[in-house]
Amino acid sequence: MVQQLKFILTLEEAASKGVSSPSDFLKLKEDAIILARAPISGVQDAVLALASSDRVFLGVNVEFEGLPLHHSISSEQFLVANLALNFEQELHACLLPSRFYLESFEEDVPLLLVPQHNRLALSDPVSAAEICANREHCSHPKCRALTAANKSYAQYSKCPSGVALICEGEVYKGWCIESAAYNLSLGPVQAALVDFVARGEGKGFEMITGAVLMEMNDANVSQEATARVLLETIAPGCVLNVFHCYKTAEN
């Protein structure tokens, strides 16, 4: 059996496939495209990038059967989420210019891949007491979702949010990633699904059994309704729990 291409490659792994520089990325694209999930359009796409860690990252398009295409994840969105989820802060080269990877040049707006900390804490005291002290490395879905919300890049809506998905004991996380081209922003469920596709070893979305959404109280933008529509369609057995947060004072 031919080994499936991974979504993150070291330079050594890329070299073993004949890629020694970004100019060789086209050699990987055919294998990368196979990883795309396009049950509606049938059009598969892939984009590759070299990050500052000297790792090669892949992005593919993901469509969700039964849902309009505006719920889909483009290959560029997948790539940027893959970079953010793996704490990359800079791109060195990209096979295709990303339409999603647009940055605002206003001085008070941090760049998209710069680590964020939104200073969010759970509003409900009972739920807050269940959050682990070291939640950065905790495997509890609620802790993962809060950590994700605190990493959320929501510079335009000011409504950070994060999601944790549960499948066979594994937790996959994602957070809202907004684009300077506002309508290209990626919601937290889609970002968590990027993590699921990248690390889930080909599992189907229907195998997701639980989800936790963290978002702010009285947010101008709520992710809950969209999250329910998406998860009820692709993972009918998934139970979604929603928790609300508030922003704490700066130290």
N, C-alpha and C positions, 0 to 999 in steps of 0.2 A: 504494500500500500504506500502511495506517495505521501510523504509527510506534509501536512497542511502548513502553509506559511503562518507565522505568528504576527501579532499586531505590533510588536516591538522587537527590533533586531539589534543586537550588538554589532559593532563594526566587523567583528570576526564572522558572525553569522551571515552578515550581508556579503562579505568577501567570498564566503563559501558558495554563494549563488552568483558570483561574477560581478558583484557591485563593489567598486573601489572608490567611487566618487559620486556626487549627486548627478553627474551627467550620465551615469549608468542606471538611474532609477527605472527607466523604461523596461529594463530586463526583469524587474520585479512586478511590474504592473499587471501582467497577465495572470500571475499567481495570486496577486492581491485581489483582483476583481472577483475571483471565485468566492471570496469571503463575503461579498455583498449579498444583501437580502432584498430582492426586488420582486415580490410576488404580484404586484399590481402592474407596473410599467414593463417589467421584464428587462429593463435597461440597468445594467450593473456598471458601477463606476468606482474608481479608487484613486486616491491621492497619497503621495509619500513625501516625507520631510525628514531632514537631518536636524536634530536638536543640538543644543549646546553641550549636552552630555556625550555627544558623538554616538547616540543611538538613532536608529532609523525608525520612524513612526509611520503607521499606516492608518488611513481613514477610508471607510467604504460607505456607500449609501445603504440605508435601512428603511424599508417601507413596512407598514403594518396592515395586514390583510383585513379588510372590512372598514378601514378608516380613510378619510380623505387624505390626499397627498400632503396637505399642509402639516399633518402630524409627523411626516417622515423626517429622517435625519439625512442630510446631505453628506457626501464624502468629506467636504471641507469642515462641516460642523463636527463630524465624528473625529476628524484629525485633531482639531483644536481641543475637544473634550478629552481625547486620549492624552494629549500633551499636558493639559491641566491636571487630570487625575493622577498623573505620574510626576507631578511637581517640576515639570520643565518650565523654564522661564524665558527661553529665547529660541527662535528658529534660525538656523544657519542657511538652509536651502530648502526649496520646496519644488516638487515636480511640476505642480500647477499653481499659479497664483490663487490664493484662497479669497473668495468673495466674502466669506464669513469673517476672516481674520482682519477686520478693519478696526483701527484704533482711533480714538479721539485724540486730538493734539492739544486739547485744553490742558493747561498746566496743573489744574486741580483734579484731573481724572487720571488715575493710575492705569498703566498698561494692562492689557487683558490677562497676561500670564503672570503678572506680579502677585505673589501670595497675599491673600486678603485675610483680615480677621474682623468680622462684623460685630463682635462683642454681644452675641445673642445668648440669652438665658431663657429657660422655660418659664412660662407664666404661672403654671399650676404648681404649687408647692409640693404636692405628692409626686408628680412626675419629675420635678426637679430633683427630688431626693433620690430618685432612681438612676440619675446620671453619674457615671463613674468619674472619679477624680482625674484619671488618666484616659480620658475618652478618645484621645488621638489614636491610641493603640487598642481600644476596646472593640470587641466583636459584637456587642449588643446593638441591635438595629436602631434603637432610640438614640444611643450615643453616636452611632455612625451618622444618622440623619442630622443631628445637631451639629456635629463636626462639619458635615458637608455644607449646611446652611451658613456656618461661620466662614467658609471658604468661598461662598457664592460671590460671583462678580455681577453685581446689580447696580452699576454706577448711574444708570439712567432712570430706572423705575424706583430705585431706593427700596426695593422689596426683596431682600435676600430670601432664599429658600433652598432646602436640601431634601434629598430622598434616599432612603435605604430600601433595597429590594432583597427578599429572602427566597432562596431556592436551594433545597436539599442541604440546609444547614449553612450554606455560604451566604455572605452578605455582600451586596454590590451597592456602591454609593454613587451619587452624582449631585451636582448643584446647578443652579441657574447660571448661565453664561450669556450675558447680554452683549450685543454687537452695536457698534456705532451706527450701523445700518439696522435700525431697530427691529424691523420685521424678520431679520435673520437670526434673532436671538434663539438660544436653545434652552428649553425648559428643564427642570431638575429630573423629571421622570425620563425624558429622552437621554439626558446625560448619564443617569444611572444605567439605562439600557445599553449605552456605549460600553460601560464597564462590564455589563453582563455578556454582551456579544464578544468583547475582547478576551474575557477570562472564563467564560462559561462553557468552553469546549464544545460548542455547537448545540447546546441545549435549546429547546424550543421555548418561546415566551410563555406558553401555556403551563410550563412547569414552575413558574413563579407563584408562590403561595401566600406571600405577605409583603406589605409595603408600609413604610412610615414616611410621612411628609411633615416637615418642619417649616413653618412660615410665620411671619409676624402678625401680631394682633392688628386688626383693622387696617390691613395693608391695602394700598390703592390697587395693587395687582395681586389677586389670589390664584394660586396654582391648583386648588383643590378640585374644582369642577373639571378642568382639563385632565387632571391626573385620573379622576374616576372614569371618565369616558375612555381614555386610552387603556387603562388597566382592565376595565370590565370587558373590553373588546378582545384584547390579546391574551389576557390571563383571567378567564372567568372565575376561577377558584381563588383568586387573590383577595385577601382582606386588607383594605387600606385603613390605617389609623392616622389621624391628623392631630398634630400638636401645635400649639401657638407659643410664640416667643416674644420677648421684648428686648430692646437694645439697652445694655447697661452703660453706665457712665465711663468715659475714658479715664484711664489711670493718670 
